[in-house]
Amino acid sequence: MIPVRYNVRSLAVRKATTVATALGVALVVFVLACALMLAAGVRKTLGTSGHDDVAIVMRKGSNAEMGSAVEDPSISTILAQPGIKTMDGTKPMGAPEVVVVLALSKLGTTGLTNVTVRGVTPASYAIRPTVKIIEGHMPQGSNEVIIGRAIAGRFEHVALDQQFELRKNRPVKVVGVFEDRGSANESEIWCDLDTLRAAFGREGAVSSVRVELDSKSKLDAFRTAVEQDKRLGLSVMRETTYYEEQSEGTSLFITIMGSVIAVLFAIGAMLGAMITMYAAVSNRQREIGTLRALGFSRLSILTSFLLEATILTLLGGAAGAVASLAMKLVSFSMLNRASWSEVVFTFEPTPTTIGTALVFAIGMGLMGGFFPALRASRVSPIAAMRG
């Protein structure tokens, strides 16, 4: 077997071509890693929005709160079902909420962007104990709202101590900024339930009802009790499952688009690696002939040049993977296809995403280096020595 240090020294001698090819591979791996990290960020942002012991009740057939409507008379029936945790031993932990989309002007660009506005009650905060005010204070009046940390300062007048209109002549004031473990809630505006219903003419119904269960094992009993009542026409879902389904479309879209772009870039990078290795084979005819004369087999030559191509792309892949880690500091806003409103996501590096990108780089080296390595293995030692 030809020593690996032979391949490393060969790459070091051809500095210009080695660097150029490695940079091309690094770009491909960077793009692919970023796409995978963003898809993971989407799943994390929406996945951390829910709790295992919380159930969400919506109209049957609705796959998102925006398209759901639960009549007010049904709320008391829902909260009377078994398995719901009670506050102070008497009041069930249930929170009816309304979700609407508000078109706001985004700072630094033209046009309007959809932002989710959620009408909440005091029970909404009790069900979400992870929500914490980091600036300002909790609303103390019906015309006061709080905003998520992710959208603070991203839209005109949507900042602490500023005012904006829910509807014409319906001003509200931002009195607080909250965080919630980086979840999708941080991309929302929270308003008093009755104020929001009056502003959008949604009296008499809510979008959903969230209930906190005694334990996550009580979901089946609660679901059966609600869904068996045909008069209600409602469906029950665990909150974590709901947000997982909300993330599927967006994360799949990002993964497919990123992968397509990476594959197109990869074709160029593999061609670059192939040209580099073909040039190496052409310039090293005497070396190859000498190796054959020393007794190294064609398989050893093939393996050596294939390994050299793999080392080259792996170096570039490692550089691209390391560069992609810096994207952890970047936040990215995009339209959530489930709610049709803007949600702020972050790039989430994981061992799986980095490992996948590096495996992709190795695959590029094997595919790009195979034919040059095959050509090197077929070089006649006598002809090479004469040349």
Summary of the structure (lengths in Angstrom):
residues: 387
radius of gyration: 29.4
end to end distance: 24.6
largest distance: 96.9
contacts: 1339
relative contact order: 0.20
helix: 53%
strand: 23%
